[in-house]
Amino acid sequence: MSSKLLALSLFFTLLVTTSFAQSSNSVSIFPPNIKPFGLSYEDHIKNYWKFALSLPNDVNPWNDETGKMCRNGQEAVNSSIFYLPASGGGNFTRVCKIPAGSAIFIPVLIGEYSLLELGKDAKPEDLPVFAKNDQDNMHVFTLAIGDKKLDTNDLKKYGIVTGLFNLTFPENNLFGTDPGSTLAAADGYYVITEPLEKGTYVIRTYGEMCTKDDGCPGGDNFKPYINTTLIAE
């Protein structure tokens, strides 16, 4: 797997919800064994990847350093859920306005593989295996909502390997693969919040991964950090 693909397909999240002025907002997350808005977590994950990989680089929220593109394409995809943008690594500070009453889909730690990315020798049954092996490199991921913090062990119940699904890569796509339709599978840790009331929510994302068998003693870890301020209005 290329370093660019690895960076794009992995993501870790630390979420903190903060009160501002008169607001005393709190956020709860749906358990993984129910169907938020009539869909299973697995189905929401598949829809997330179809959306995230459908947008070309120049308008894709993953590449957005300020938050100005955070809602690109989302109104036409799902009116109930806002997909929190991931990133390809590095430090980002984003401010994003969203409609109050939206639930937030949070990719805590994610990975995806498709036949187009793996090449002509890949088989569909290989995809879930590659996705899971990719996620096995992740060793730190946490989630905090207000004063409630979930550590790596707490979040393991939100780990889901999907079945196969169809997605379409556009020209100039995130992973730099050929455009076209393909089969894919995903793994990772994802949470979905209950709908947000009006207010301001600060989201901080951070995690660590290592792909070397020696535990990366030289500091070769991938450590993305994103600070997002969500304004629900």
C-alpha positions in Angstrom: 0.0 0.0 0.0 1.3 3.5 -0.9 2.1 6.0 1.8 -0.4 8.4 0.3 -3.2 5.8 0.4 -2.2 4.7 3.9 -2.4 8.3 5.1 -5.7 8.9 3.4 -7.3 5.7 4.6 -6.4 5.9 8.2 -7.8 8.3 10.7 -8.1 8.7 14.5 -10.5 10.9 16.4 -10.6 12.6 19.8 -13.9 14.5 20.2 -14.5 17.1 22.9 -17.8 18.9 23.2 -17.5 22.3 24.9 -20.1 24.8 26.2 -19.9 28.4 25.1 -21.6 31.5 26.7 -25.2 30.6 27.6 -25.0 27.2 25.8 -24.6 24.0 27.8 -24.7 21.5 25.0 -24.0 17.8 25.4 -23.7 15.0 22.9 -24.6 11.3 23.1 -23.7 8.6 20.6 -25.9 5.8 19.3 -24.9 2.3 20.4 -23.4 0.2 17.6 -26.1 -2.5 17.8 -29.0 -0.3 16.8 -30.1 1.3 13.5 -29.8 5.1 13.6 -32.3 6.6 11.1 -33.3 3.1 10.0 -29.8 2.0 8.8 -27.3 -0.3 10.5 -23.8 1.1 11.4 -22.4 -1.0 8.5 -24.8 0.6 6.0 -23.9 4.1 7.3 -20.2 3.3 6.9 -20.7 2.1 3.3 -22.6 5.3 2.6 -19.9 7.4 4.1 -17.2 5.9 1.9 -19.3 6.2 -1.2 -19.7 9.9 -0.4 -16.2 10.6 0.7 -14.6 9.0 -2.4 -17.1 10.5 -4.9 -15.8 14.0 -4.7 -12.7 15.1 -6.6 -9.7 16.6 -4.8 -10.4 20.2 -5.6 -13.8 20.1 -3.8 -13.3 17.3 -1.3 -13.6 18.3 2.4 -10.7 16.0 3.3 -8.3 18.5 1.7 -9.9 21.5 3.4 -7.7 23.2 5.9 -10.2 25.9 7.1 -13.6 24.2 6.9 -15.0 26.3 4.1 -15.7 23.2 2.0 -17.0 21.1 4.9 -20.6 20.8 3.6 -19.7 20.2 -0.1 -22.1 17.7 -1.5 -23.7 16.8 1.8 -27.1 18.4 1.4 -27.8 16.1 -1.5 -26.6 12.9 0.2 -28.3 12.7 3.6 -30.4 15.3 5.4 -30.2 13.5 8.8 -26.4 13.0 9.2 -23.4 15.3 8.7 -20.2 13.4 7.7 -17.3 14.8 9.6 -14.4 15.2 7.2 -11.3 13.1 7.7 -7.9 14.1 6.3 -4.8 12.8 4.7 -2.6 13.7 7.7 -1.1 16.9 9.1 -2.6 19.6 11.3 -5.9 21.2 10.4 -8.0 23.9 12.1 -11.6 24.0 10.7 -14.7 26.0 11.4 -17.9 24.6 10.0 -21.6 25.6 10.2 -24.2 22.9 10.0 -28.0 22.7 10.4 -29.1 22.1 14.0 -30.8 18.8 14.3 -28.1 16.9 12.3 -26.5 13.8 13.7 -22.7 13.6 13.2 -21.0 10.6 11.6 -17.5 10.5 13.1 -14.8 8.4 11.5 -12.7 7.6 14.6 -10.2 5.3 12.8 -10.8 4.2 9.2 -9.5 2.2 6.3 -10.7 1.2 2.9 -9.5 -1.0 0.0 -11.0 -1.5 -3.5 -10.2 -3.6 -6.5 -9.1 -0.5 -8.4 -6.6 0.4 -5.8 -5.1 -3.1 -5.5 -4.8 -3.9 -9.2 -5.9 -6.6 -11.6 -4.6 -9.5 -9.5 -6.8 -8.6 -6.5 -9.9 -10.7 -5.7 -13.1 -9.4 -4.0 -12.6 -11.8 -1.1 -9.2 -10.1 -0.4 -10.7 -6.7 0.3 -12.1 -7.2 3.9 -8.8 -8.9 4.8 -6.6 -6.1 3.5 -8.8 -3.5 5.3 -8.6 -5.3 8.6 -4.9 -5.8 8.3 -4.5 -2.1 7.7 -6.4 -1.2 10.8 -4.3 -3.6 12.9 -1.5 -1.0 12.6 -3.5 1.5 14.7 -2.5 1.5 18.4 -3.9 4.7 19.9 -7.4 6.2 19.4 -9.6 7.9 21.9 -13.0 9.7 22.0 -14.1 12.3 24.5 -17.5 14.0 24.6 -17.6 16.6 27.3 -16.3 15.1 30.5 -16.8 11.5 29.2 -13.8 9.9 27.6 -13.7 6.6 25.7 -10.2 5.0 25.3 -9.0 2.5 22.8 -10.6 -0.5 24.6 -13.9 1.3 25.0 -14.1 2.0 21.3 -13.3 -1.5 20.1 -17.0 -2.3 20.2 -17.5 0.3 17.5 -15.0 -1.6 15.2 -16.8 -2.9 12.1 -15.5 -4.7 9.0 -18.0 -4.2 6.2 -19.0 -6.5 3.5 -18.4 -5.7 -0.1 -20.0 -2.6 -1.6 -19.9 -0.6 -4.8 -18.3 2.8 -5.1 -17.2 5.1 -7.9 -14.0 7.0 -8.1 -14.1 10.3 -10.1 -11.3 11.9 -12.1 -8.7 13.4 -9.8 -9.8 11.4 -6.8 -8.5 11.3 -3.2 -6.5 8.0 -3.6 -5.1 8.8 -7.0 -6.5 5.7 -8.6 -8.1 5.3 -12.1 -11.7 6.6 -12.3 -14.5 4.2 -12.5 -16.8 1.9 -10.5 -15.3 -0.8 -8.3 -15.9 -3.2 -5.4 -14.6 -2.1 -2.0 -14.6 -3.1 1.7 -13.9 -1.0 4.8 -12.8 -1.5 8.4 -12.4 0.9 11.3 -14.1 2.5 14.2 -17.0 4.9 13.6 -19.6 6.5 15.9 -22.8 8.3 15.2 -24.0 11.0 17.5 -27.6 11.8 18.3 -28.9 15.0 16.6 -27.2 18.2 17.8 -29.1 21.1 19.3 -28.2 24.6 18.4 -24.8 25.5 19.8 -21.1 25.3 19.3 -19.2 22.0 19.5 -15.4 21.8 19.5 -14.1 18.6 18.0 -10.4 17.6 18.3 -9.1 14.6 16.5 -5.8 12.8 17.2 -4.4 9.4 17.0 -1.3 7.3 16.3 -0.4 4.5 14.0 2.7 2.5 13.2 3.4 0.2 10.3 6.8 -1.2 11.4 7.1 -4.5 13.2 9.6 -3.0 15.7 7.0 -0.6 17.2 8.5 2.4 15.5 11.1 3.3 18.2 12.5 6.0 16.0 9.3 8.0 16.0 8.0 7.0 12.5 4.4 7.1 13.7 1.6 8.8 11.7 0.0 11.3 14.0 -2.8 13.4 12.4 -4.4 16.2 14.3 -7.6 18.1 13.4 -9.3 20.8 15.4 -12.9 21.4 14.2 -15.4 23.9 15.6 -18.9 22.8 14.6 -21.6 25.5 14.8 -25.1 24.1 14.7 -27.6 26.8 13.8 
